[in-house]
Amino acid sequence: MNMSKNKGFSIFKYMFLLLCVGVTSIFAQSIVITDRIGNSKTIENPKIYYSSKNPSSMQMFYTPDVESNGLRVKMGLGTLLLEWNKISSIDFLEIENQIINVTSKTGKKEIFTYIIPSSDGLQGNMELGDFSIEFKNIKSIEIVNKEKTKKGK
């Protein structure tokens, strides 16, 4: 009788693990980046790398700060996270002033100033390997609708 309880518990753990892995893959994000010379690449699991200095230290230590849910922008005196799942595209208008035009999934367009990432910029995965690009080289980002992609295959 103890064996069946142990088997049941191990099956439960296995099912839970499968559920977690399945949920992670469902919410994996894809974006299409077009660079300043017109090359477009589909990137999976994009991450934007920000750095922050530790002001309490006499030495300059950087703390890793990675954002995988979207792009940080300035909003008044605060910051806003433009979440990938709520926007359809980003056009980079003025690189020197970090001005972008964001189109939401509902079609509303709004201008923002993005927060400058570290020189690591935006990174993600492609079929052939890892990809990275500095923000000054990005012309536009289109967020891929996973549901349309799945139906099209």
Backbone as numpy.savetxt, mean C-alpha at the origin, in Angstrom:
# Nx Ny Nz CAx CAy CAz Cx Cy Cz
-10.50 -41.89 23.80 -11.32 -40.70 23.80 -10.45 -39.44 23.80
-9.34 -39.47 24.51 -8.45 -38.31 24.51 -7.87 -38.05 23.12
-7.68 -39.13 22.35 -7.14 -38.96 21.00 -8.09 -38.15 20.13
-9.38 -38.40 20.22 -10.32 -37.68 19.37 -10.35 -36.20 19.75
-10.21 -35.91 21.02 -10.16 -34.50 21.42 -8.91 -33.84 20.85
-7.78 -34.52 20.91 -6.55 -33.95 20.36 -6.64 -33.77 18.85
-7.25 -34.76 18.16 -7.41 -34.63 16.72 -8.32 -33.46 16.39
-9.41 -33.34 17.14 -10.34 -32.23 16.92 -9.67 -30.90 17.14
-8.86 -30.81 18.16 -8.17 -29.55 18.45 -7.17 -29.24 17.35
-6.42 -30.22 16.86 -5.45 -29.97 15.80 -6.15 -29.60 14.49
-7.31 -30.21 14.23 -8.08 -29.85 13.04 -8.57 -28.41 13.16
-9.01 -28.02 14.36 -9.46 -26.65 14.60 -8.32 -25.67 14.32
-7.13 -25.97 14.83 -5.97 -25.09 14.60 -5.67 -24.99 13.11
-5.74 -26.12 12.42 -5.47 -26.15 10.99 -6.50 -25.31 10.22
-7.78 -25.46 10.58 -8.85 -24.69 9.93 -8.66 -23.19 10.19
-8.29 -22.84 11.42 -8.06 -21.44 11.76 -6.91 -20.87 10.94
-5.84 -21.64 10.80 -4.69 -21.21 10.00 -5.10 -20.98 8.55
-5.87 -21.90 7.98 -6.34 -21.74 6.60 -7.21 -20.50 6.46
-8.07 -20.26 7.43 -8.93 -19.08 7.39 -8.09 -17.81 7.41
-7.08 -17.75 8.27 -6.21 -16.56 8.36 -5.46 -16.33 7.06
-4.91 -17.39 6.48 -4.18 -17.26 5.22 -5.13 -16.83 4.11
-6.33 -17.39 4.08 -7.32 -17.02 3.07 -7.74 -15.57 3.18
-7.96 -15.09 4.39 -8.36 -13.70 4.59 -7.24 -12.77 4.17
-6.00 -13.13 4.47 -4.87 -12.30 4.07 -4.80 -12.18 2.55
-4.97 -13.29 1.83 -4.86 -13.22 0.38 -6.04 -12.49 -0.25
-7.22 -12.54 0.38 -8.38 -11.82 -0.15 -8.12 -10.32 -0.13
-7.47 -9.83 0.93 -7.28 -8.41 1.09 -5.94 -7.91 0.55
-5.18 -8.77 -0.13 -3.94 -8.33 -0.75 -4.27 -7.28 -1.80
-3.51 -6.21 -1.83 -3.79 -5.07 -2.70 -2.91 -5.10 -3.94
-3.46 -4.63 -5.06 -2.70 -4.47 -6.29 -2.88 -3.04 -6.78
-1.79 -2.47 -7.29 -1.85 -1.14 -7.89 -1.08 -1.17 -9.21
-1.44 -0.25 -10.09 -0.69 -0.07 -11.34 0.01 1.27 -11.24
1.33 1.24 -11.32 2.13 2.46 -11.25 2.59 2.80 -12.65
2.39 4.06 -13.04 2.93 4.57 -14.30 4.01 5.57 -13.94
5.21 5.34 -14.48 6.32 6.25 -14.16 6.32 7.44 -15.11
7.25 8.36 -14.91 7.30 9.62 -15.66 7.62 9.43 -17.14
8.12 8.26 -17.54 8.39 8.04 -18.98 7.34 7.13 -19.62
6.28 6.79 -18.86 5.16 6.07 -19.44 5.11 4.57 -19.22
6.07 4.00 -18.51 6.05 2.56 -18.23 5.04 2.27 -17.12
4.19 1.29 -17.34 3.20 0.89 -16.32 3.52 -0.51 -15.82
3.44 -0.68 -14.50 3.73 -1.96 -13.87 2.67 -2.25 -12.82
2.20 -3.49 -12.77 1.27 -3.91 -11.72 2.09 -4.39 -10.53
1.79 -3.83 -9.37 2.51 -4.12 -8.14 1.55 -4.74 -7.14
1.96 -5.84 -6.53 1.18 -6.49 -5.48 1.73 -6.07 -4.12
0.84 -5.96 -3.15 1.21 -5.66 -1.76 2.12 -4.43 -1.65
1.67 -3.28 -2.15 2.51 -2.08 -2.09 2.72 -1.60 -0.65
3.91 -1.11 -0.41 4.28 -0.54 0.88 5.02 0.76 0.64
4.70 1.77 1.44 5.39 3.05 1.34 6.26 3.19 2.58
7.53 3.48 2.35 8.49 3.57 3.44 8.71 5.02 3.85
8.44 5.29 5.12 8.69 6.59 5.73 9.79 6.38 6.76
10.56 7.40 7.04 11.58 7.32 8.09 11.30 8.41 9.11
11.64 8.14 10.33 11.51 9.18 11.34 12.76 9.19 12.21
13.24 10.39 12.51 14.43 10.54 13.35 14.03 10.44 14.81
14.93 9.91 15.61 14.71 9.84 17.04 15.32 11.08 17.68
14.50 12.10 18.02 15.04 13.37 18.52 15.66 13.28 19.91
15.37 12.23 20.66 15.93 12.13 22.01 17.35 11.59 22.00
17.82 11.20 20.86 19.16 10.64 20.75 20.12 11.67 20.17
21.34 11.67 20.65 22.37 12.56 20.10 22.77 12.09 18.70
22.69 10.78 18.47 22.99 10.24 17.15 21.71 10.20 16.34
21.85 10.18 15.04 20.67 10.13 14.18 20.27 8.68 13.92
19.34 8.18 14.70 18.80 6.85 14.50 17.48 6.98 13.76
17.27 6.13 12.81 16.01 6.16 12.07 15.16 4.98 12.51
13.90 5.25 12.68 12.94 4.22 13.05 12.19 3.82 11.80
12.13 2.52 11.51 11.38 2.10 10.33 9.90 2.43 10.49
9.31 2.93 9.44 7.90 3.32 9.44 7.35 2.95 8.07
6.57 1.89 8.00 6.08 1.35 6.74 4.56 1.40 6.73
4.01 1.91 5.63 2.55 1.99 5.48 2.12 1.09 4.33
1.25 0.13 4.60 0.79 -0.77 3.54 -0.69 -0.58 3.20
-1.38 0.30 3.91 -2.81 0.49 3.68 -3.16 1.68 2.80
-2.16 2.47 2.40 -2.45 3.63 1.56 -1.33 4.65 1.59
-1.69 5.89 1.26 -0.74 7.00 1.15 -1.10 8.08 2.17
-0.11 8.58 2.89 -0.34 9.63 3.87 -0.29 10.99 3.21
-1.28 11.83 3.55 -1.34 13.19 3.01 -1.58 14.16 4.15
-1.29 15.44 3.87 -1.55 16.50 4.85 -2.99 16.94 4.74
-3.61 17.17 5.88 -4.97 17.69 5.91 -5.02 18.71 7.03
-4.91 19.99 6.67 -4.83 21.03 7.69 -3.56 20.84 8.51
-3.71 20.80 9.81 -2.57 20.58 10.69 -2.37 19.10 11.01
-3.21 18.26 10.44 -3.12 16.83 10.70 -2.73 16.05 9.47
-2.84 14.75 9.60 -2.56 13.85 8.47 -3.75 12.95 8.23
-3.87 12.51 6.99 -4.95 11.61 6.58 -4.32 10.44 5.84
-4.78 9.25 6.13 -4.35 8.08 5.37 -5.36 7.83 4.26
-4.94 8.05 3.02 -5.79 7.74 1.87 -5.69 6.23 1.66
-6.71 5.51 2.06 -6.68 4.06 2.01 -6.89 3.54 0.59
-6.07 2.56 0.21 -6.13 2.01 -1.15 -7.55 1.58 -1.50
-8.27 0.98 -0.55 -9.60 0.44 -0.86 -10.67 1.51 -0.99
-10.34 2.77 -0.76 -11.32 3.86 -0.87 -11.05 4.80 -2.03
-9.96 4.59 -2.74 -9.62 5.47 -3.86 -9.45 4.64 -5.14
-9.63 5.29 -6.28 -9.45 4.58 -7.55 -8.17 4.99 -8.27
-7.73 6.26 -8.07 -6.50 6.67 -8.74 -5.87 7.88 -8.05
-4.58 8.05 -8.31 -3.80 9.20 -7.83 -2.97 9.70 -9.00
-3.10 10.98 -9.30 -2.26 11.61 -10.33 -1.30 12.57 -9.63
-0.01 12.42 -9.93 1.01 13.27 -9.32 1.17 14.51 -10.20
0.72 15.66 -9.69 0.67 16.89 -10.47 1.95 17.71 -10.37
2.37 18.03 -9.17 3.57 18.84 -8.94 4.50 18.11 -7.99
5.55 17.54 -8.54 6.48 16.75 -7.74 7.20 17.63 -6.71
7.61 18.84 -7.12 8.37 19.72 -6.21 7.55 20.10 -4.98
6.24 20.27 -5.14 5.36 20.68 -4.04 4.52 19.54 -3.48
4.77 18.32 -3.94 4.07 17.11 -3.49 2.55 17.20 -3.67
2.09 17.79 -4.77 0.66 17.96 -5.03 0.14 16.77 -5.84
-0.95 16.17 -5.35 -1.58 15.05 -6.05 -3.07 15.30 -6.21
-3.64 14.70 -7.25 -5.08 14.74 -7.48 -5.59 13.32 -7.24
-6.48 13.17 -6.25 -6.97 11.85 -5.86 -8.42 11.70 -6.31
-8.73 10.58 -6.93 -10.11 10.25 -7.31 -10.58 9.12 -6.42
-11.68 9.36 -5.70 -12.22 8.33 -4.81 -13.00 7.30 -5.62
-13.37 6.20 -4.99 -14.17 5.17 -5.67 -15.52 5.70 -6.11
-16.02 6.75 -5.44 -17.31 7.35 -5.82 -17.16 8.36 -6.96
-15.91 8.64 -7.38 -15.68 9.58 -8.48 -15.32 10.99 -8.03
-15.36 11.27 -6.74 -15.01 12.59 -6.23 -13.51 12.82 -6.37
-13.14 14.02 -6.88 -11.73 14.37 -7.04 -11.36 15.42 -6.01
-10.16 15.26 -5.45 -9.70 16.19 -4.43 -8.18 16.32 -4.51
-7.69 17.53 -4.27 -6.26 17.82 -4.30 -5.69 17.70 -2.89
-4.52 17.04 -2.77 -3.84 16.90 -1.49 -2.35 17.15 -1.67
-1.68 17.37 -0.56 -0.21 17.40 -0.51 0.21 16.13 0.21
0.99 15.30 -0.47 1.40 14.05 0.17 2.60 14.26 1.08
2.69 13.40 2.07 3.82 13.43 3.01 4.98 12.69 2.34
6.12 13.33 2.32 7.28 12.80 1.59 7.79 11.52 2.25
7.82 10.43 1.49 8.38 9.19 2.02 9.90 9.23 2.02
10.51 8.21 2.58 11.97 8.11 2.56 12.43 7.82 1.14
13.73 7.78 0.94 14.27 7.50 -0.40 13.94 6.08 -0.85
13.51 5.21 0.08 13.08 3.86 -0.30 11.77 3.90 -1.08
10.99 4.98 -0.89 9.78 5.21 -1.67 8.74 4.12 -1.54
8.20 3.73 -2.68 7.15 2.72 -2.74 7.77 1.41 -3.21
7.45 0.34 -2.51 7.98 -0.97 -2.87 6.85 -1.98 -2.90
7.03 -3.03 -3.67 6.04 -4.10 -3.75 6.58 -5.26 -4.55
5.70 -6.19 -4.86 6.10 -7.41 -5.56 5.52 -7.44 -6.95
6.34 -7.95 -7.88 5.90 -8.20 -9.24 6.12 -9.68 -9.52
5.63 -10.13 -10.64 5.79 -11.54 -11.01 7.27 -11.94 -11.06
8.12 -11.02 -11.52 9.54 -11.34 -11.70 10.41 -11.01 -10.50
9.86 -10.37 -9.47 10.66 -10.04 -8.29 10.16 -8.80 -7.58
10.99 -8.27 -6.70 10.64 -7.08 -5.93 10.84 -5.82 -6.75
9.98 -4.83 -6.54 10.00 -3.58 -7.29 10.06 -2.41 -6.31
10.77 -1.36 -6.67 10.77 -0.13 -5.86 10.90 1.07 -6.79
10.32 2.20 -6.34 10.38 3.43 -7.12 10.29 4.62 -6.17
11.07 5.65 -6.46 10.98 6.88 -5.68 9.76 7.67 -6.14
9.16 8.42 -5.24 7.94 9.16 -5.56 8.16 10.19 -6.66
9.35 10.77 -6.75 9.59 11.78 -7.78 9.51 11.20 -9.19
9.52 9.87 -9.30 9.47 9.21 -10.60 8.08 8.66 -10.95
7.09 8.87 -10.08 5.75 8.35 -10.32 4.88 9.41 -11.00
4.20 9.01 -12.06 3.25 9.88 -12.74 1.83 9.64 -12.22
1.47 8.36 -12.04 0.13 8.03 -11.55 0.11 6.66 -10.91
-0.92 6.47 -10.07 -1.18 5.18 -9.44 -2.66 4.88 -9.65
-2.94 3.70 -10.17 -4.32 3.24 -10.32 -4.50 2.04 -9.39
-5.55 2.07 -8.58 -5.81 0.97 -7.67 -6.63 -0.07 -8.43
-6.15 -1.32 -8.39 -6.79 -2.40 -9.14 -7.95 -2.95 -8.32
-9.10 -3.06 -8.97 -10.28 -3.64 -8.34 -10.17 -5.16 -8.44
-9.94 -5.81 -7.31 -9.73 -7.26 -7.29 -10.92 -8.03 -7.86
-12.14 -7.56 -7.61 -13.33 -8.28 -8.08 -13.36 -8.31 -9.60
-13.02 -7.19 -10.26 -13.00 -7.15 -11.72 -11.90 -8.06 -12.25
-10.75 -8.06 -11.56 -9.63 -8.90 -12.00 -10.01 -10.36 -11.95
-10.67 -10.80 -10.87 -11.05 -12.20 -10.73 -12.07 -12.60 -11.78
-13.04 -11.74 -12.10 -14.06 -12.07 -13.09 -13.47 -12.14 -14.48
-12.44 -11.31 -14.73 -11.84 -11.24 -16.06 -10.97 -12.44 -16.38
-10.54 -13.17 -15.37 -9.64 -14.32 -15.61 -10.38 -15.55 -16.01
